[in-house]
Amino acid sequence: MLGLEPFHMGPDTGTIGAEFLNALVDVEQAGGDPATAWDRAVGNIRTAIGQ
């Protein structure tokens, strides 16, 4: 299907996806800085999964 490889879903998949979605919304709708949104998302993900 379009050459896409499947990926495994783990217990933190929902948390990770939600944080990246929040970052996209911040940039697209609130005019946030992409680099800042990315850094915030990665930091929030690391905190949420205990790293």
Beta strands, then each sheet from edge to edge (+ up, - down):
end
